[in-house]
Amino acid sequence: MKKILDLILLVIVAILIFSLFWEEKQQTLSDKLDIAFEAKNLTIPASVNVLVKNYTATGIVLNNCKDINISNSWEKILFNDSFCKDIEVKSGEEVKVSFADEYSKFTSVWKYTLNSKIWDKEYFDQVEIENKGTIKKLFVWVVYAPIFNLVIWLIDLFKWSFWWAIVSVTIILRLLLLWPQHKMMVSQKKLQLIQPKIKKIQEEFKWNQQMIGMKMMELYKTENVNPVGSCGFLLIQMPILLVIYHIIIGIQDPANIYYLYSFLQWFSISDINFSFYSLDLLQVWWKQWVALALIVAIIQFIQVKLSLNLKDKELKASWVVLEKKPTDDKYSQMMPDPDMMNKFMLYWMPPMVWVFTYSLFAWVGIYWGISTLFMLFQQLFVNKILKK
């Protein structure tokens, strides 16, 4: 009986200890408040943000100038009175306090220090702001800044209309890429037209891969065909698209004013009209963008169809696929199936473009749709030339 009572007493003590530990842990969690920089390393121009995480049982109200002190070389940075305001952070809420409007205060290369005192508890953090590397800086000033200023200038030209700026910059870039795009299209069509000759070489020298390679190079040279003619254009197009994407998604960042040329310094980002017939071009709205994505996918299908310009029967007759037979020990060449590649481009690329357009911002679909439409008419022109 005594052993049973001792066991019960031991269990009770264990429960009490566990309860005390759990309550202390809960109390610690409930009193937690974090104030720190969102990023630890930034480059000029820097959009500095401070994250305030409130895990306490009550909400707090802090001033972004008085309660969040940021210093450079231990000298407190003073912000404009118009920037200072009270910010409410409710219980269990995380709030981003943005200092992007005051980016000009963070143009020195240094470690900036955050110091805040809330409820007699101090919070300390640092962020290091550096210059961009030589290559990145060169890319920014040679590629990013000119395109950014072009977009801003077009927005100003069209009375703050973001829609017309996107349409215009797309047309301008397509005109600049007109010649490399033309060369790529001509090369692709010529490659299709010489497939019977390629088939003949593959059949005649199918046991000698080295001879096939030599004869193919001679054929390409004679016919003036570049088998990788499209790669160069993609190397030009994709970086430009990525630059435009980064410019647009960050166009509302006040720190980008740092890149404005002198004749555009007066420009106000807050005046940009991002709507097109009441639709926000910087948002994703599934009902509206389903139709936009479908239109872009249809245009893409037509453009790919024109680039092939061959029926399925003609494709099968003009392309050859050499397969290795189990008894042919000397023959090891495995050629990709161009028929399958073309069918992939024709029947799988449009659905991929649909998903791509639907998933991203509406302006991306507009850019892609106009670019593809431009290529469609260019493809008609190329087809007409080669037909003659």
Secondary structure in CASP SS format (residue, H / E / C, confidence):
PFRMAT SS
TARGET T0000
AUTHOR 0000-0000-0000
METHOD secondary structure of the structure
MODEL  1
M C 1.00
K H 1.00
K H 1.00
I H 1.00
L H 1.00
D H 1.00
L H 1.00
I H 1.00
L H 1.00
L H 1.00
V H 1.00
I H 1.00
V H 1.00
A H 1.00
I H 1.00
L H 1.00
I H 1.00
F H 1.00
S H 1.00
L H 1.00
F H 1.00
W H 1.00
E H 1.00
E H 1.00
K H 1.00
Q H 1.00
Q H 1.00
T H 1.00
L H 1.00
S H 1.00
D C 1.00
K C 1.00
L E 1.00
D E 1.00
I E 1.00
A E 1.00
F E 1.00
E C 1.00
A C 1.00
K C 1.00
N E 1.00
L E 1.00
T E 1.00
I C 1.00
P C 1.00
A C 1.00
S C 1.00
V C 1.00
N E 1.00
V E 1.00
L E 1.00
V E 1.00
K E 1.00
N E 1.00
Y C 1.00
T C 1.00
A C 1.00
T C 1.00
G C 1.00
I E 1.00
V E 1.00
L E 1.00
N E 1.00
N C 1.00
C C 1.00
K C 1.00
D C 1.00
I C 1.00
N E 1.00
I E 1.00
S E 1.00
N E 1.00
S C 1.00
W C 1.00
E E 1.00
K E 1.00
I C 1.00
L C 1.00
F C 1.00
N C 1.00
D C 1.00
S C 1.00
F C 1.00
C C 1.00
K C 1.00
D E 1.00
I E 1.00
E E 1.00
V E 1.00
K C 1.00
S C 1.00
G C 1.00
E C 1.00
E E 1.00
V E 1.00
K E 1.00
V E 1.00
S E 1.00
F C 1.00
A H 1.00
D H 1.00
E H 1.00
Y H 1.00
S H 1.00
K H 1.00
F H 1.00
T C 1.00
S C 1.00
V C 1.00
W E 1.00
K E 1.00
Y E 1.00
T E 1.00
L E 1.00
N E 1.00
S E 1.00
K E 1.00
I E 1.00
W C 1.00
D C 1.00
K E 1.00
E E 1.00
Y E 1.00
F E 1.00
D E 1.00
Q E 1.00
V E 1.00
E E 1.00
I E 1.00
E E 1.00
N C 1.00
K C 1.00
G C 1.00
T H 1.00
I H 1.00
K H 1.00
K H 1.00
L H 1.00
F H 1.00
V H 1.00
W H 1.00
V H 1.00
V H 1.00
Y H 1.00
A H 1.00
P H 1.00
I H 1.00
F H 1.00
N H 1.00
L H 1.00
V H 1.00
I H 1.00
W H 1.00
L H 1.00
I H 1.00
D H 1.00
L H 1.00
F C 1.00
K C 1.00
W C 1.00
S E 1.00
F H 1.00
W H 1.00
W H 1.00
A H 1.00
I H 1.00
V H 1.00
S H 1.00
V H 1.00
T H 1.00
I H 1.00
I H 1.00
L H 1.00
R H 1.00
L H 1.00
L H 1.00
L C 1.00
L H 1.00
W H 1.00
P H 1.00
Q H 1.00
H H 1.00
K H 1.00
M H 1.00
M H 1.00
V H 1.00
S H 1.00
Q H 1.00
K H 1.00
K H 1.00
L H 1.00
Q H 1.00
L H 1.00
I C 1.00
Q H 1.00
P H 1.00
K H 1.00
I H 1.00
K H 1.00
K H 1.00
I H 1.00
Q H 1.00
E H 1.00
E H 1.00
F C 1.00
K C 1.00
W C 1.00
N C 1.00
Q H 1.00
Q H 1.00
M H 1.00
I H 1.00
G H 1.00
M H 1.00
K H 1.00
M H 1.00
M H 1.00
E H 1.00
L H 1.00
Y H 1.00
K H 1.00
T H 1.00
E H 1.00
N C 1.00
V C 1.00
N C 1.00
P C 1.00
V C 1.00
G H 1.00
S H 1.00
C H 1.00
G H 1.00
F H 1.00
L H 1.00
L H 1.00
I H 1.00
Q H 1.00
M H 1.00
P H 1.00
I H 1.00
L H 1.00
L H 1.00
V H 1.00
I H 1.00
Y H 1.00
H H 1.00
I H 1.00
I H 1.00
I H 1.00
G C 1.00
I C 1.00
Q C 1.00
D C 1.00
P H 1.00
A H 1.00
N H 1.00
I H 1.00
Y H 1.00
Y H 1.00
L C 1.00
Y C 1.00
S H 1.00
F H 1.00
L H 1.00
Q C 1.00
W C 1.00
F C 1.00
S C 1.00
I H 1.00
S H 1.00
D H 1.00
I C 1.00
N E 1.00
F C 1.00
S E 1.00
F E 1.00
Y C 1.00
S C 1.00
L E 1.00
D E 1.00
L C 1.00
L C 1.00
Q C 1.00
V C 1.00
W C 1.00
W H 1.00
K H 1.00
Q H 1.00
W H 1.00
V H 1.00
A H 1.00
L H 1.00
A H 1.00
L H 1.00
I H 1.00
V H 1.00
A H 1.00
I H 1.00
I H 1.00
Q H 1.00
F H 1.00
I H 1.00
Q H 1.00
V H 1.00
K H 1.00
L H 1.00
S H 1.00
L H 1.00
N C 1.00
L C 1.00
K C 1.00
D H 1.00
K H 1.00
E H 1.00
L H 1.00
K H 1.00
A H 1.00
S H 1.00
W C 1.00
V C 1.00
V C 1.00
L C 1.00
E C 1.00
K C 1.00
K C 1.00
P C 1.00
T C 1.00
D C 1.00
D C 1.00
K C 1.00
Y C 1.00
S C 1.00
Q C 1.00
M C 1.00
M C 1.00
P C 1.00
D C 1.00
P H 1.00
D H 1.00
M H 1.00
M H 1.00
N H 1.00
K H 1.00
F H 1.00
M H 1.00
L H 1.00
Y H 1.00
W C 1.00
M H 1.00
P H 1.00
P H 1.00
M H 1.00
V H 1.00
W H 1.00
V H 1.00
F H 1.00
T H 1.00
Y H 1.00
S H 1.00
L C 1.00
F C 1.00
A H 1.00
W H 1.00
V H 1.00
G H 1.00
I H 1.00
Y H 1.00
W H 1.00
G H 1.00
I H 1.00
S H 1.00
T H 1.00
L H 1.00
F H 1.00
M H 1.00
L H 1.00
F H 1.00
Q H 1.00
Q H 1.00
L H 1.00
F H 1.00
V H 1.00
N H 1.00
K H 1.00
I H 1.00
L H 1.00
K H 1.00
K C 1.00
END
